[in-house]
Amino acid sequence: MRKLAIARSAAIRNATLWIGFILLVVAWPLVSSAAGDGTDHDVQVLRNAEAAIRFTLCTTDSELDANNGVDAALTPIQLPHYWDRAFPGKDGRTTYRLTFHHVPSGHDSPAFYLARAANSFEMRLNGKLLASSGDLCAPAPYGGQRPLYVPVPEAMLQADNTLDITIAALANARGGLSPVEFGPGSTMRARYEGALWFRVIGPLVIAAVSLVLAGISLLIWWRQRDPLFGLYALAEIAWAVSLAEFFLTDAPLPRGVWQVIILSGRAVFMVATARFALIIIDVRARWPVRLVNMYLWLKLPLIVLMASVLRVPLLKMADWAINVVMACIVGSALVWSTLRRPNRERIALATAVGLSTALTSADIVRITIIGDFYWETALTKYVSLLFSLAMAWLLAERYTRTSRMLAELNRDLDQKVAQKEIELHKLYAHSRGIEREQAALRERGRIMRDMHDGLGSTLVGALSLLRSGQASPLALQQHLQQALDTLKFSVDALQDTGGDLAAVLGNLRYRLRDRLLAAGLTVDWQVERLPPVAGLTPQIVRELQYILLEAFSNAMQHAGGGVLQVVGRSLGEPSAEASTLLIEVRDSGPGFDIATVAHGHGLANMRARAAAIGGELSIESSTEGTVVRLLLPPPK
């Protein structure tokens, strides 16, 4: 209900604005004319003339009599004289004779002001040439339609003066003569500049601005493919083309083709603005768009037909009438949409359409009253300015709103990303905790398996010997010593070595020192400073301990004393961070036949453990001793 009340109040304000605007436009020329006649007594407006009319453009001296070069047949007429209205479809030449009085003032040089002398003209004051424009035998289609300011030398003036103005008019090219104003030069200059701005410079500026805006809109449309920007650019280009007749003095194409282009530009402008409005008011039905397209496809052939068959005045009136009907239809749709779903865009566009319709209607009423057959004082040529401002504001409003929406979406996205990042950090921390717990559980399970398989089995074996009653002290000592070594190795494997393999070898040497001495073995320790081993986990340390323990145990059992050489060195460059490590255990015993013991569990377990930690184990044995060689490549 509140939106409906706001829309109704806006509609009332717009209606009031339209009515006031119509009254202002209708009353403005009448009030200004009355005010001018009442205050400027130095200006003479020459409306009564005698005209010699001929329907040929070129005349010879034999065709003129001695009456100052004017045809003998003079007809009284009242200015303005519209050639197309008086003689539709005909070319011709007319000489207008006007008379006026002059009293020298001495402070301001006099001048003439003419709103129109078309298409070509020649002015003679008291029989002397004063001014001319164009070729009387070949006038330009749009020549002489600009306002004229003609200064008059005092030497050419008399108390009673005769002014002869000859025009050459083309058919359907707005030929004729407006009332002639004579007065102080400053006053006439001001009238001329005002008319020049209104009729020529204003349309030129609007056309230039329209083309610039169209270029910008086309660039945006090319990047975004938004139909609103494309329709806006099309409307601006079409209106700029339709305004060309107001500031061009000659048609760049044949006159019929040029008229079709001018009128087609206005039709395309109407269609583009109508399609723009339908998108703004969010009309989803297809029939309005089809109606607009049908308007264009019906009007373009009609323009061509009327330009080639009928005279221009009827063409212009039909064109204005159809445009007004089209504007009324679109305006009604806008008002209805604004009342049903009011928003700023619909209200702004409805206001522009309403003002444009009111402006056109006011021009029709006002020009009918003052009799401006050529619509020289019409304000309708500035209609596109209302649409340009409205559509530009709408596009800027949508662009700003879209930018704000994108900024808000980016802020929301940043917040969501930050929130998700916090959640991911928490999830990562939680997963790391779970991984640590799982690693601890795995390590606990490994320790339990080691204790069960190693320590447990050794103690079970010792217990079985005691129960059997056949256990010798030496056998029990070996079982208990093995159980103690297993427990110590498990404890050593749990310690953080920091990747120092030499420390692992040193701990193993320390644990087995007494047993090695008891077996009569002298240790030759040749372990260099080894580079840190990345990823030296307790599992790898444990497997490495078992491999070396098996090698040491075999030496203690079978070497029969002698020297036990332990070698540890890096096979790569000293500065290399990762290189292959070599560990050798070499004894000086009698050796053994590898082929006869290849199927034993000891050597097979050593190879399996080496493969489990990614190493390569090789065993060589001869009468000079046995070498157990383990290569540990760098981790991948």
Secondary structure, DSSP 8 states (H G I E B T S, - for coil): -HHHHHHHHHHHHHHHHHHHHHHHHHHHHHHHHHHHHHH-TT-EEE-EEEEEEES-S---GGGS-TTTT--S--EEEESSEEHHHHSTT--EEEEEEEEEE----SSS-EEEEES-EESEEEEEETTEEEEEES-SSS--TTTT-S-EEEE--GGG--SEEEEEEEEEE-TTS--EE--EEEEEHHHHHHHHHHHHIIIIIHHHHHHHHHHHHHHHHHHHHHHH--HHHHHHHHHHHHHHHHTHHHH-SS-SS-HHHHHHHHHHHHHHHHHHHHHHHHHHTT---SHHHHHHHHHHHHHHHHHHHHHHHS-HHHHHHHHHHHHHHHHHHHHHHHHHHHHHS--HHHHHHHHHHHHHHHHHHHHHHHHHHHT-TT-TT-SGGGHHHHHHHHHHHHHHHHHHHHHHHHHHHHHHHHHHHHHHHHHHHHHHHHHHHHHHHHHHHHHHHHHHHHIIIIIIHHHHHHHHHHHHT---HHHHHHHHHHHHHHHHHHHHHHS--TT-HHHHHHHHHHHHHHHHHHTTEEEEEEE------TT--HHHHHHHHHHHHHHHHHHHHHS-SEEEEEEEEESS-TT-SS--EEEEEEE-S----HHHHTTSHHHHHHHHHHHHTT-EEEEEEETTEEEEEEEE----
